[in-house]
Amino acid sequence: MEKPIRINKYLSQIGFCSRRKADALLEEGRIKVNGKIPELGTKVLSSDQIEVNGKLIGEKDKENEFVYLLLNKPRGIVCTTDQKREKDNIIDFINYPKRVFPVGRLDKMSEGLIMLTNDGEIVNKILRAKNKNEKEYLVKVDQPITADFIHRMQNGVPILGSITKKCKVEQISKVEFKIILTQGLNRQIRRMCEALGYQVRKLTRIRIMHLKLDFPQGTYREMSKEEVDFLKSELASAEK
């Protein structure tokens, strides 16, 4: 039997708006459930008639309405949905016809793979399992890489008041290496390198879990059904 959920969570899950935006709409009296203005915290079922600004959001086949995108982000684009304050925001850059939002972050001067979707439920699951999901990066630094550098990067570097988790690091060339993280600390790779006396010259994310960077920079593609199904199965396993 379907369990009722808070209306802000429901609107987030179907990709209509964020929970915070839904709360604002509720407080402004712009939402109706079965013809009545609900209270904050009201729970709904998918069969309920929900109106926003007088427009009915009827029963939907949610799966068919969700979109899952992969973007090869160039440098200079900011992973924010704030289109008013940030002119180089990712939403204007991708210019997708449906409302989508980025899953996680990739800092402004970094490039590579990032996922965008309107499926609020899967975003919550990814963020809850963020310390279990592998992300792989190709990094170019400003000076020759040493064996000591690789060893210290692998075994933990003191940043932001803690020691980073052990990770996999592989030297690719004199000044390039690959690193696989399961953490997502703010500007983690850059901070790790700086702590060891190196500066990052180029940072590219080339993989998120099973999703690989396999298309040109500045473009995006829709995830295949197989990719989405596998992602959901991995997240379900992580929750267990």
C-alpha positions in Angstrom: 0.0 0.0 0.0 1.3 3.5 -0.9 2.3 5.6 2.1 1.5 9.3 2.2 4.5 11.6 2.1 4.9 15.3 2.9 3.8 17.5 0.0 7.2 19.2 -0.2 8.9 15.8 -0.6 6.3 14.8 -3.2 6.8 17.9 -5.3 10.6 17.3 -5.2 10.3 13.7 -6.1 8.3 14.4 -9.3 10.7 17.1 -10.3 8.3 20.0 -9.9 10.4 22.1 -7.5 12.8 21.8 -4.5 11.5 21.1 -1.0 12.5 24.6 0.1 10.5 26.1 -2.9 7.5 23.9 -2.1 7.6 25.1 1.6 7.6 28.7 0.3 4.6 28.0 -2.0 2.7 26.4 0.9 3.4 29.4 3.1 2.1 31.7 0.4 -1.1 29.7 0.0 -0.3 28.9 -3.6 -0.9 25.1 -3.3 -4.2 23.3 -2.9 -4.8 19.6 -2.2 -8.2 18.3 -3.2 -9.4 21.9 -3.4 -8.2 23.0 0.0 -5.2 25.0 1.1 -3.1 22.6 3.2 -1.0 23.2 6.2 2.8 23.0 6.3 3.7 19.3 6.7 0.5 18.0 5.1 1.0 14.5 3.6 -0.4 13.4 0.2 -0.8 10.4 -2.1 -0.1 10.3 -5.8 -3.9 10.0 -6.4 -4.6 13.4 -4.6 -5.4 16.4 -6.8 -2.7 18.9 -6.3 -2.9 22.4 -7.7 0.0 24.9 -7.8 -0.9 28.5 -8.8 -4.3 27.2 -10.0 -2.8 24.6 -12.3 -3.6 21.0 -11.7 -0.8 18.5 -11.3 -2.7 15.3 -12.1 -1.7 11.7 -11.6 1.5 11.1 -13.5 3.6 8.3 -14.7 6.7 9.6 -12.9 9.3 7.4 -14.5 8.4 8.7 -18.0 8.8 12.3 -16.8 12.2 11.9 -15.2 15.3 12.9 -17.1 18.8 11.8 -16.3 21.6 13.8 -18.1 25.4 13.6 -18.1 27.2 16.9 -18.9 30.9 17.3 -19.8 31.3 20.6 -18.0 34.0 23.0 -19.2 36.0 25.3 -16.9 34.3 28.5 -15.8 30.8 27.0 -15.4 29.4 27.1 -11.8 27.3 24.2 -10.5 24.5 26.3 -9.1 20.8 26.7 -10.0 21.0 30.4 -9.0 20.4 32.0 -12.4 20.0 35.5 -11.1 23.3 35.8 -9.1 25.6 33.7 -11.2 25.7 34.4 -14.9 27.9 31.4 -15.7 25.5 28.9 -14.0 25.1 25.3 -15.2 21.3 25.7 -15.8 21.7 28.4 -18.4 24.7 26.6 -19.9 22.9 23.3 -20.5 19.7 25.1 -21.5 17.6 22.0 -21.2 13.8 22.3 -21.8 12.8 20.7 -18.5 13.8 21.9 -15.0 16.9 19.9 -13.9 19.5 20.4 -11.2 23.0 19.1 -10.7 23.8 16.2 -8.5 26.7 17.3 -6.3 29.3 19.8 -7.4 32.3 20.2 -9.6 34.1 23.4 -8.8 34.3 26.3 -11.3 37.8 25.7 -12.5 37.4 22.0 -12.8 35.9 20.2 -15.8 34.4 16.9 -16.7 31.5 14.6 -15.8 28.5 15.8 -13.8 25.0 14.4 -13.6 21.8 16.5 -13.8 18.2 15.3 -13.2 14.7 16.2 -12.1 14.4 13.1 -10.0 14.6 14.4 -6.4 14.4 10.9 -4.9 17.5 9.6 -6.7 19.4 12.7 -5.8 18.7 12.1 -2.1 19.9 8.5 -2.4 23.1 9.5 -4.2 23.9 12.2 -1.6 23.1 9.8 1.3 25.6 7.2 -0.2 28.2 9.8 -1.2 30.9 8.2 0.9 30.5 4.9 -1.0 30.4 6.1 -4.6 33.6 6.2 -6.5 34.6 9.2 -8.5 37.7 9.2 -10.7 39.7 12.2 -11.8 42.6 13.0 -14.1 44.9 15.6 -12.6 47.8 17.7 -14.0 50.1 19.5 -11.5 52.8 22.1 -11.8 55.9 20.0 -11.0 57.2 16.5 -11.4 55.4 13.9 -9.3 57.4 11.9 -6.9 56.9 8.5 -5.3 56.5 10.2 -1.9 53.7 12.4 -3.4 51.8 9.3 -4.6 52.3 7.5 -1.3 51.1 10.4 0.8 48.1 11.1 -1.5 47.0 7.4 -1.2 47.3 7.2 2.5 45.7 10.4 3.7 46.5 14.1 3.7 45.6 16.6 6.4 43.1 19.1 5.1 40.1 20.9 6.6 40.9 19.7 10.1 40.9 16.0 9.3 42.8 13.3 7.4 41.5 12.3 4.0 40.4 8.7 3.5 42.8 6.2 1.8 42.3 6.2 -1.9 43.7 4.9 -5.2 46.3 7.0 -7.0 48.1 6.1 -10.3 50.8 8.2 -12.0 50.1 8.7 -15.7 53.0 10.9 -16.8 55.7 13.2 -15.3 53.1 15.7 -14.1 49.7 13.8 -14.3 48.0 11.2 -12.2 44.6 9.5 -11.8 42.9 9.5 -8.4 39.7 7.6 -7.3 37.9 9.1 -4.3 34.9 8.0 -2.3 34.9 11.3 -0.4 33.5 14.6 -1.5 35.2 17.3 0.6 35.2 20.8 -0.6 37.9 21.2 -3.3 39.4 18.0 -1.9 42.0 17.2 -4.6 43.2 20.8 -4.9 43.6 21.0 -1.1 45.4 17.7 -1.0 47.9 18.8 -3.6 48.4 22.2 -2.0 49.1 20.5 1.3 52.0 18.6 -0.4 53.4 21.7 -2.1 51.8 21.2 -5.5 49.4 23.3 -7.5 46.7 21.8 -9.8 46.9 23.0 -13.4 44.0 20.9 -14.7 41.4 18.7 -13.1 39.0 16.6 -15.0 36.4 14.2 -13.6 36.3 11.2 -15.9 34.0 8.8 -14.0 31.2 8.7 -11.5 30.5 5.2 -10.4 29.8 3.2 -13.6 29.3 6.4 -15.7 32.2 7.4 -17.9 33.2 10.6 -19.7 32.8 9.5 -23.3 31.5 12.5 -25.1 32.9 16.0 -26.1 33.4 18.9 -23.7 30.6 21.4 -23.5 28.0 18.8 -24.6 25.5 16.6 -22.7 23.8 13.3 -23.4 20.8 11.4 -21.8 21.7 8.4 -19.7 20.6 5.1 -21.2 17.9 3.0 -19.5 20.6 0.4 -18.7 22.7 3.1 -17.0 19.8 4.4 -15.0 18.7 0.9 -14.0 22.2 0.0 -12.9 22.5 3.2 -10.9 19.3 2.5 -9.0 20.3 -1.0 -8.3 23.7 0.2 -6.9 22.0 2.8 -4.7 19.5 0.2 -3.4 22.4 -2.1 -2.5 24.2 0.8 -0.8 21.2 1.6 1.3 20.9 -2.0 2.5 
